[in-house]
Amino acid sequence: MSETKEEQTPELSGCYCGEKRKLGTQEFQCSSCATWFHGPCLDIQAEPGLPFMISYQFLCKKCSGIGHETFQKRQATFLQICQMTLANLIFDAQAAGNDKNMFSRDKDIIPYIDKNWEQLTTMQRRVKVTWHTTIYKTMMKESDVFLYKEDTPGESYFGLVNQDLTKVGPVSDANRVTAQPSQGLKAPSMPLETGPGKRTSKRKAPVDNQQASTLKQKKNDSSTSVKLPAHGYPLEHPFNKDGYRYILAETDPHAPNRQAFDESVEWAGKPIPGYLYRCLLGNDVLLALHDRAPQLKVSEDRKTVSGEKGYSMIRASHGVNHGNWYFEVKVNEMQNESAARIGWSLALGNLQAPCGYDKFSYSWRSRKGTAFHQSRGHHYHDGGYGEGDVLGFFISLPKPGDSEMLLPVTHKDRIVTYKNGVCSGVAFSDLFEGTYFPAVSLYKNATVTANFGPKFRFPPKQVEYKPMSAAAEQAHVEYALADIVYHVVNEDNIPDFL
C-alpha cells in the first residue's frame, strides 16, 4: 500500500520559510547540504519544470560561498528521465486516490515523456521513435531502480523499487535504492551488456553517443560531490614547508560587488581580486592538518597525534597574541625510546625539528623535564613526564607593542606548565612577541591527545585564564572587524566589474 503525501513528508524541508516539503510542486535540493527548498522561496532563474526533477545542480546561499543561490540545469540521461516520469505518475495516481504504482510502457510512460520532453531533458526532441526502445532497455537493465512485470505477453509494466517519493532528488546517494522488489514482481533480466552487477559498471555500451556523454557527465558530477570530513577541512590541503605557508580561503559573501564580478564577462580568466576572499576560520580549535610535519599521523577528530622516527612538530589551528590561555595534553603512549617536547610555537617554528629548536618556540621535554628554547635546555622539572600523565600549558602575553620591531622581547609574560594538576613553576619569561600556537613535537612512536577546552581534567587554580577553545570565536571577531575596516578604507578603490 502506498503512503499518502502527508505520511511521506513529516519532516521539515529546511527551506528558508521553515515550512514542510510540498510534494508535487517544483522543489530544489542543495547538492552540498542535501536540504530541500521550495521553488517560490528562491531567487534563481529556473524555467518552470516538473516536480521530482533530478538533472540539475543547485547550491543554496549557505553552501554556494558567494551569498546567493546558484542553479544549473543538466542534460538528463534516459535513466533519470524514467525515474522522474515514474515519480510523477505515482504522485498523480496518489493525488487521485489511486494506489496504482505500476505503469504501462506504451500507455503511460512513453506518452508522458513525449508530452513533457522539453521539461524532462535538454536533449533535442527525437524525431524517430527508436527512443521508445531505449526507454524499455534502460528500465529493463537498471534492476535496482525499476520494477518490472508482464501480465500479458507484450504488455510491459514498470515501477520504482523505492516508492518513497521524498527520496527522489539530484543527490547521488538519495538515488541509490536499497528496498527489495515487491512480492509477485520480478526484477527485469535481459542479456544486454556484460559486466559486473553494479549499476555504474554496466554503462560501457550505451545506446547512443549522446547518452554516453551524459552518462560520463553523471559519473563526474557524483565523483566531485565528495563530502568534507566532519571538521570541514580538505584533506588535500598542502603542507606548510620550506618557508611557505598556505592559508585556506573562502569567498567573502560580504565583499562588495561580488555578484558583479561573478557575472562579468571582461573579468573571465583574470586573477581574482584578493579582497573577494577571506581566511577560512574553523569553529573549533584543533590540531592543524596542514601546519605539521607530513610524517605525523593525526586522528580523524584532529585531537590525537602519533609520531614516527625523528622529532617533528605539529601546531594547533589557532594562535593567540595577548591574554592568558591554557590547554592540556594527555600522554597516551610513550615507550622507552620515544619522547615528546610540548609547548608553544610561533608560526615560523621549524616543523621538522623538536619544539624549542629555534627562537620561534618554547617546549618542555618528557625526558628529565628539561625546558628548551633555541636548542638550549635548562633544568626545569625533576623526572619529566611519561605515559598516562596529563600536562597543562599556561601562557600569559601582554598586548602587542610596536609592530615595526623584529621579534621584540616582551615583559610581564611567562609560560607555566602543570603535571597532573600540580604547578611546575615558570618555565620561560620575557618571551619574543608574536602569535603563539599550542605545539606538540614527538620522537618515534609516542602518541598524545590535546584538550583545548573548555572543560579540563586539571584546570589551573588561583589564576585567570581562557581555554584555547575560546580562541576560535575570538578569531572570528578579529578577522570580521579587520575585513570591515579594509572595505571601508578602500571603498573608493574597489572596481565595479562592469
C-alpha positions as CSV (number, residue, x, y, z in Angstrom):
1,M,0.0,0.0,0.0
2,S,1.5,3.4,-1.0
3,E,1.9,6.0,1.6
4,T,-0.1,9.3,1.4
5,K,1.6,12.6,0.7
6,E,1.3,13.7,4.3
7,E,2.8,10.4,5.6
8,Q,5.8,10.7,3.3
9,T,6.7,14.2,4.4
10,P,6.6,14.5,8.2
11,E,10.0,16.3,8.3
12,L,10.6,20.0,7.6
13,S,12.1,20.9,4.3
14,G,14.9,23.1,5.7
15,C,13.8,25.8,3.4
16,Y,14.2,29.5,4.3
17,C,10.5,29.7,5.1
18,G,10.7,26.8,7.6
19,E,7.7,25.0,6.2
20,K,7.4,21.4,5.3
21,R,8.1,20.0,1.9
22,K,5.4,20.2,-0.7
23,L,5.5,17.1,-2.9
24,G,4.0,17.6,-6.3
25,T,5.4,21.1,-6.6
26,Q,8.8,22.3,-8.0
27,E,11.4,21.9,-5.3
28,F,15.2,22.1,-5.4
29,Q,17.7,20.1,-3.4
30,C,21.1,21.6,-2.5
31,S,23.9,19.4,-3.9
32,S,26.1,20.2,-0.9
33,C,23.9,20.0,2.2
34,A,21.1,18.0,0.6
35,T,18.5,20.4,2.0
36,W,15.2,20.9,0.1
37,F,13.9,24.4,-0.9
38,H,10.6,25.4,-2.3
39,G,10.8,26.9,-5.8
40,P,8.9,30.2,-4.9
41,C,11.3,30.8,-2.0
42,L,14.4,31.0,-4.2
43,D,15.8,33.9,-6.3
44,I,17.2,31.6,-9.1
45,Q,16.4,32.0,-12.8
46,A,15.0,28.5,-13.3
47,E,12.5,27.6,-16.1
48,P,9.2,26.2,-14.9
49,G,9.6,22.5,-14.6
50,L,8.0,19.3,-13.3
51,P,8.1,18.0,-9.7
52,F,10.7,15.4,-8.8
53,M,13.4,16.8,-11.1
54,I,16.9,15.2,-10.8
55,S,19.0,16.6,-13.6
56,Y,20.3,19.9,-12.1
57,Q,22.9,21.3,-9.8
58,F,21.7,23.7,-7.1
59,L,23.6,25.3,-4.2
60,C,21.8,27.3,-1.5
61,K,23.0,30.6,-0.1
62,K,24.9,29.0,2.7
63,C,26.8,26.4,0.5
64,S,27.4,28.5,-2.6
65,G,30.0,30.6,-0.9
66,I,29.0,33.7,-2.8
67,G,26.0,34.8,-0.8
68,H,23.3,33.8,-3.3
69,E,21.9,30.6,-4.8
70,T,23.4,29.1,-8.0
71,F,21.4,26.9,-10.3
72,Q,22.5,24.9,-13.4
73,K,20.2,22.6,-15.4
74,R,22.0,19.5,-16.7
75,Q,21.1,17.2,-19.5
76,A,19.2,14.2,-18.2
77,T,20.0,10.7,-19.1
78,F,17.4,8.2,-20.1
79,L,17.7,6.6,-16.6
80,Q,16.9,9.9,-15.0
81,I,14.1,10.6,-17.4
82,C,12.5,7.3,-16.5
83,Q,12.9,8.0,-12.8
84,M,11.3,11.4,-13.0
85,T,8.5,10.1,-15.2
86,L,7.6,7.3,-12.8
87,A,7.8,9.5,-9.8
88,N,5.3,12.0,-11.3
89,L,3.0,9.2,-12.4
90,I,3.0,7.7,-8.9
91,F,2.3,11.0,-7.3
92,D,-0.5,11.8,-9.8
93,A,-2.1,8.4,-9.0
94,Q,-1.9,9.0,-5.3
95,A,-3.4,12.5,-5.6
96,A,-6.3,11.0,-7.4
97,G,-6.8,8.5,-4.6
98,N,-5.4,5.6,-6.7
99,D,-2.9,3.1,-5.3
100,K,-1.5,2.3,-8.7
101,N,2.3,2.0,-8.7
102,M,3.0,0.0,-11.9
103,F,2.6,1.8,-15.2
104,S,2.4,0.6,-18.8
105,R,5.4,1.4,-21.0
106,D,3.2,2.1,-24.1
107,K,0.1,3.6,-22.5
108,D,1.6,5.6,-19.6
109,I,5.4,6.1,-19.6
110,I,6.1,6.9,-23.2
111,P,3.1,9.2,-23.7
112,Y,4.1,11.2,-20.5
113,I,7.7,11.5,-21.7
114,D,6.6,12.6,-25.2
115,K,4.3,15.2,-23.7
116,N,6.9,16.7,-21.3
117,W,10.1,16.1,-23.2
118,E,11.4,19.7,-23.0
119,Q,10.8,19.8,-19.2
120,L,12.4,16.5,-18.6
121,T,15.6,17.0,-20.5
122,T,17.6,19.5,-22.5
123,M,18.2,16.8,-25.3
124,Q,16.8,17.7,-28.7
125,R,13.4,16.0,-29.2
126,R,13.9,12.8,-31.1
127,V,12.2,12.6,-34.5
128,K,12.5,8.8,-34.8
129,V,10.7,6.6,-32.4
130,T,13.8,4.5,-31.7
131,W,13.9,6.2,-28.3
132,H,11.0,4.1,-27.2
133,T,13.2,1.0,-27.4
134,T,15.9,3.0,-25.5
135,I,13.4,3.7,-22.7
136,Y,12.5,0.0,-22.5
137,K,16.1,-1.2,-22.4
138,T,17.1,1.3,-19.8
139,M,14.4,0.3,-17.3
140,M,15.0,-3.4,-18.0
141,K,18.7,-3.1,-17.4
142,E,18.5,-1.0,-14.2
143,S,17.0,-3.7,-12.0
144,D,17.9,-1.9,-8.7
145,V,15.9,1.1,-9.7
146,F,12.9,-0.2,-11.6
147,L,10.4,-2.9,-11.0
148,Y,9.0,-4.9,-14.0
149,K,6.1,-7.2,-14.6
150,E,4.3,-8.5,-17.6
151,D,0.7,-9.5,-17.0
152,T,0.1,-10.3,-20.7
153,P,2.6,-11.1,-23.4
154,G,3.9,-7.9,-25.0
155,E,2.5,-5.6,-22.3
156,S,5.3,-4.3,-20.0
157,Y,4.6,-2.5,-16.7
158,F,7.3,-0.7,-14.7
159,G,7.5,1.0,-11.3
160,L,10.1,2.3,-8.8
161,V,11.8,-0.1,-6.4
162,N,11.8,2.6,-3.8
163,Q,8.4,4.3,-3.9
164,D,9.2,6.8,-1.2
165,L,8.9,10.0,-3.4
166,T,10.8,12.0,-0.7
167,K,14.0,10.2,-1.8
168,V,13.8,11.3,-5.4
169,G,16.4,14.1,-5.9
170,P,19.7,15.0,-7.5
171,V,21.9,14.0,-4.7
172,S,23.5,10.7,-5.8
173,D,23.2,8.9,-2.5
174,A,19.5,9.6,-2.4
175,N,19.1,7.9,-5.8
176,R,20.6,4.6,-4.7
177,V,17.8,2.1,-3.8
178,T,18.1,-0.5,-1.0
179,A,14.5,-1.7,-1.0
180,Q,13.7,-5.2,-2.2
181,P,11.3,-5.9,-5.1
182,S,7.7,-6.4,-4.0
183,Q,6.2,-9.9,-3.8
184,G,4.8,-11.1,-7.1
185,L,7.0,-8.8,-9.2
186,K,10.2,-10.0,-10.9
187,A,13.3,-8.0,-11.5
188,P,14.0,-7.4,-15.2
189,S,16.7,-9.5,-16.7
190,M,18.0,-9.0,-20.2
191,P,21.3,-10.3,-21.7
192,L,22.4,-6.8,-22.8
193,E,25.9,-5.6,-21.9
194,T,28.2,-7.9,-19.9
195,G,30.0,-6.8,-16.8
196,P,29.8,-6.7,-13.0
197,G,26.4,-6.4,-11.4
198,K,26.8,-2.8,-10.2
199,R,24.9,0.0,-11.9
200,T,27.9,2.1,-12.5
201,S,29.9,-0.6,-14.2
202,K,27.1,-1.6,-16.7
203,R,27.4,1.6,-18.8
204,K,30.2,0.5,-21.0
205,A,28.0,0.2,-24.1
206,P,25.4,2.9,-24.0
207,V,22.6,3.0,-26.6
208,D,23.9,6.1,-28.4
209,N,26.7,8.6,-28.3
210,Q,24.6,11.3,-26.8
211,Q,23.6,9.1,-23.9
212,A,27.2,8.1,-23.4
213,S,28.3,11.7,-23.0
214,T,25.6,12.4,-20.5
215,L,26.4,9.2,-18.5
216,K,30.0,10.2,-18.4
217,Q,28.9,13.6,-17.1
218,K,26.8,12.0,-14.4
219,K,29.8,10.0,-13.2
220,N,31.9,13.1,-13.0
221,D,29.2,15.0,-11.1
222,S,28.9,12.3,-8.5
223,S,32.6,11.9,-8.1
224,T,33.1,15.6,-7.4
225,S,30.4,15.8,-4.7
226,V,32.8,14.3,-2.1
227,K,31.8,15.4,1.3
228,L,34.4,17.1,3.6
229,P,35.4,15.4,6.9
230,A,33.4,16.3,10.0
231,H,35.8,19.1,10.8
232,G,35.2,20.6,7.4
233,Y,38.8,20.9,6.3
234,P,40.0,19.4,2.9
235,L,42.4,16.6,3.3
236,E,44.4,17.5,0.2
237,H,45.4,20.9,1.6
238,P,49.2,21.5,1.0
239,F,51.6,21.3,4.0
240,N,53.5,24.3,5.3
241,K,57.1,23.7,4.4
242,D,60.3,25.3,3.1
243,G,59.3,28.7,4.3
244,Y,56.0,28.6,2.5
245,R,52.7,28.9,4.5
246,Y,49.4,28.0,2.9
247,I,46.1,29.6,4.2
248,L,42.8,28.1,3.2
249,A,40.5,30.8,1.8
250,E,36.8,31.1,1.1
251,T,34.7,33.6,-0.8
252,D,33.6,36.5,1.3
253,P,29.8,36.9,1.0
254,H,30.0,40.4,2.4
255,A,32.6,41.7,-0.1
256,P,31.2,44.5,-2.3
257,N,30.5,43.8,-6.0
258,R,30.9,40.0,-5.5
259,Q,28.0,39.1,-7.7
260,A,29.0,41.7,-10.3
261,F,32.4,40.0,-10.6
262,D,30.9,36.5,-11.0
263,E,28.7,37.8,-13.8
264,S,31.4,39.9,-15.5
265,V,32.5,38.7,-19.0
266,E,35.5,41.0,-19.2
267,W,37.0,39.6,-15.9
268,A,36.6,36.0,-17.0
269,G,40.0,34.3,-16.8
270,K,41.7,37.1,-15.0
271,P,43.1,36.8,-11.5
272,I,40.5,37.1,-8.8
273,P,41.0,40.2,-6.6
274,G,42.1,39.2,-3.1
275,Y,39.5,41.3,-1.3
276,L,36.8,39.0,-2.6
277,Y,38.1,36.2,-0.3
278,R,38.7,35.8,3.4
279,C,40.6,33.4,5.5
280,L,38.6,30.2,6.3
281,L,38.3,30.0,10.1
282,G,37.1,26.8,11.8
283,N,34.6,26.8,14.6
284,D,36.9,24.7,16.8
285,V,40.5,24.8,17.9
286,L,42.0,21.5,16.6
287,L,45.4,20.2,15.5
288,A,46.2,21.7,12.1
289,L,46.3,19.2,9.3
290,H,48.5,21.4,7.1
291,D,50.7,23.0,9.7
292,R,52.6,19.9,10.7
293,A,55.3,17.6,9.5
294,P,53.8,15.1,7.0
295,Q,55.1,12.0,8.8
296,L,52.9,12.8,11.9
297,K,49.7,10.8,12.0
298,V,46.6,12.8,13.1
299,S,43.3,11.2,14.2
300,E,40.1,11.8,12.4
301,D,38.9,14.2,15.2
302,R,42.1,16.1,14.9
303,K,42.9,15.9,18.6
304,T,45.3,12.9,18.8
305,V,48.7,12.8,17.0
306,S,51.3,10.0,16.8
307,G,55.0,10.3,16.0
308,E,57.2,8.4,13.6
309,K,61.1,8.2,13.6
310,G,62.8,11.5,14.4
311,Y,61.5,14.6,16.1
312,S,58.8,16.5,14.1
313,M,56.2,19.1,15.2
314,I,52.5,20.0,14.7
315,R,50.8,23.2,15.7
316,A,47.2,23.9,16.6
317,S,44.8,25.6,14.1
318,H,44.5,28.8,16.1
319,G,47.0,31.0,17.9
320,V,46.9,33.9,20.5
321,N,49.0,37.1,20.8
322,H,47.7,38.5,24.1
323,G,45.9,37.4,27.2
324,N,46.1,34.3,29.5
325,W,45.5,31.0,27.8
326,Y,45.6,27.3,28.7
327,F,45.4,23.9,27.2
328,E,46.1,20.3,28.2
329,V,47.8,17.3,26.7
330,K,47.4,13.7,27.8
331,V,50.3,11.3,27.1
332,N,48.5,8.1,25.7
333,E,51.6,6.1,24.7
334,M,55.3,6.7,25.3
335,Q,57.6,3.7,25.1
336,N,61.1,3.7,26.5
337,E,62.8,5.1,23.4
338,S,60.1,7.6,22.4
339,A,59.9,11.1,23.8
340,A,58.0,14.4,23.4
341,R,58.6,18.1,23.6
342,I,55.4,20.1,24.1
343,G,54.8,23.8,24.5
344,W,54.1,26.9,22.4
345,S,55.4,27.9,18.9
346,L,55.2,30.9,16.7
347,A,54.1,30.4,13.1
348,L,57.6,30.1,11.7
349,G,58.8,27.4,14.1
350,N,60.6,24.6,12.2
351,L,58.2,21.6,11.8
352,Q,61.0,19.1,11.0
353,A,62.6,19.7,14.4
354,P,61.5,19.5,18.1
355,C,59.6,22.3,19.7
356,G,62.2,24.6,21.3
357,Y,64.7,24.0,18.4
358,D,64.8,27.7,17.3
359,K,63.9,31.1,18.6
360,F,60.3,30.7,17.5
361,S,59.3,28.0,20.0
362,Y,59.4,27.0,23.7
363,S,59.0,23.5,25.0
364,W,59.0,21.1,28.0
365,R,60.7,17.7,27.3
366,S,59.5,14.4,28.7
367,R,63.0,13.2,29.5
368,K,64.4,14.7,32.6
369,G,61.9,17.5,32.5
370,T,64.2,19.8,30.6
371,A,62.9,23.1,29.2
372,F,64.1,24.1,25.7
373,H,64.4,27.3,23.7
374,Q,66.8,27.9,20.8
375,S,68.1,24.3,21.3
376,R,69.3,25.3,24.7
377,G,68.0,23.4,27.6
378,H,67.8,24.2,31.3
379,H,66.8,22.1,34.3
380,Y,63.2,22.7,35.0
381,H,61.3,19.7,36.4
382,D,62.6,16.6,38.1
383,G,61.6,13.4,36.4
384,G,59.8,14.9,33.4
385,Y,56.6,13.1,32.4
386,G,55.5,9.9,30.8
387,E,52.7,7.7,29.7
388,G,49.3,8.4,31.5
389,D,50.3,11.9,32.6
390,V,48.1,14.9,31.9
391,L,50.1,18.1,31.2
392,G,48.9,21.7,31.4
393,F,50.4,24.6,29.5
394,F,49.6,28.2,30.5
395,I,50.8,31.3,28.7
396,S,50.4,34.9,29.6
397,L,51.0,37.5,26.9
398,P,50.7,41.3,27.2
399,K,49.1,43.3,24.4
400,P,51.3,43.6,21.3
401,G,53.6,46.6,21.2
402,D,55.5,48.3,18.3
403,S,54.8,46.2,15.3
404,E,57.9,47.6,13.5
405,M,60.3,45.9,15.8
406,L,61.7,42.5,14.7
407,L,60.8,39.9,17.3
408,P,60.9,42.3,20.3
409,V,61.4,40.8,23.8
410,T,58.3,41.4,25.9
411,H,58.0,41.7,29.6
412,K,55.5,40.5,32.2
413,D,54.8,37.4,30.1
414,R,55.5,33.8,31.0
415,I,54.9,30.2,30.3
416,V,53.9,27.9,33.2
417,T,53.4,24.2,33.0
418,Y,51.4,21.7,35.1
419,K,51.7,17.9,35.6
420,N,48.6,16.2,36.8
421,G,47.2,19.4,38.3
422,V,50.5,20.3,40.1
423,C,52.2,23.5,39.0
424,S,55.8,23.0,37.9
425,G,56.6,26.7,38.1
426,V,57.6,29.3,35.4
427,A,59.4,27.6,32.5
428,F,60.1,30.8,30.5
429,S,59.6,34.5,30.8
430,D,60.4,37.6,28.7
431,L,59.1,35.8,25.5
432,F,59.5,37.1,22.0
433,E,56.4,38.9,20.8
434,G,54.1,37.2,18.4
435,T,51.2,34.9,17.9
436,Y,51.7,31.6,19.8
437,F,50.2,28.3,18.8
438,P,50.0,25.2,21.0
439,A,52.7,22.9,19.7
440,V,53.5,19.2,20.0
441,S,56.7,17.5,18.8
442,L,57.1,13.8,19.1
443,Y,60.0,11.4,18.8
444,K,59.4,7.9,17.5
445,N,56.1,6.2,18.4
446,A,54.8,8.5,21.0
447,T,51.0,9.3,21.0
448,V,49.3,12.2,22.8
449,T,45.9,13.8,22.8
450,A,45.3,17.5,23.0
451,N,42.4,19.1,25.0
452,F,41.8,22.7,24.1
453,G,38.9,23.1,26.5
454,P,36.6,24.4,27.6
455,K,36.5,21.5,30.2
456,F,39.8,20.4,31.6
457,R,40.9,17.4,33.7
458,F,43.0,19.7,35.9
459,P,42.0,23.3,35.4
460,P,44.6,25.9,36.9
461,K,43.8,27.3,40.3
462,Q,44.2,30.8,41.5
463,V,44.9,32.2,38.0
464,E,42.7,33.8,35.5
465,Y,42.7,32.2,32.0
466,K,40.8,31.4,28.9
467,P,40.7,27.9,27.3
468,M,42.3,27.7,23.9
469,S,38.9,26.7,22.6
470,A,37.8,30.4,23.0
471,A,40.5,31.5,20.5
472,A,38.2,30.3,17.7
473,E,35.4,32.7,18.5
474,Q,37.9,35.5,19.1
475,A,39.5,34.9,15.7
476,H,36.1,35.3,14.0
477,V,35.6,38.6,15.7
478,E,39.0,40.0,14.9
479,Y,39.0,38.9,11.3
480,A,35.5,40.2,10.7
481,L,36.4,43.6,12.2
482,A,39.6,43.7,10.1
483,D,37.6,42.9,6.9
484,I,35.1,45.7,7.7
485,V,37.9,48.2,8.3
486,Y,39.5,47.2,5.0
487,H,36.4,47.6,2.9
488,V,35.6,51.0,4.5
489,V,39.1,52.3,4.0
490,N,39.3,51.1,0.4
491,E,35.7,51.8,-0.6
492,D,36.8,54.2,-3.4
493,N,39.4,51.7,-4.8
494,I,37.1,48.8,-5.4
495,P,36.3,48.1,-9.1
496,D,32.7,47.9,-10.3
497,F,33.3,44.9,-12.7
498,L,31.0,46.5,-15.3
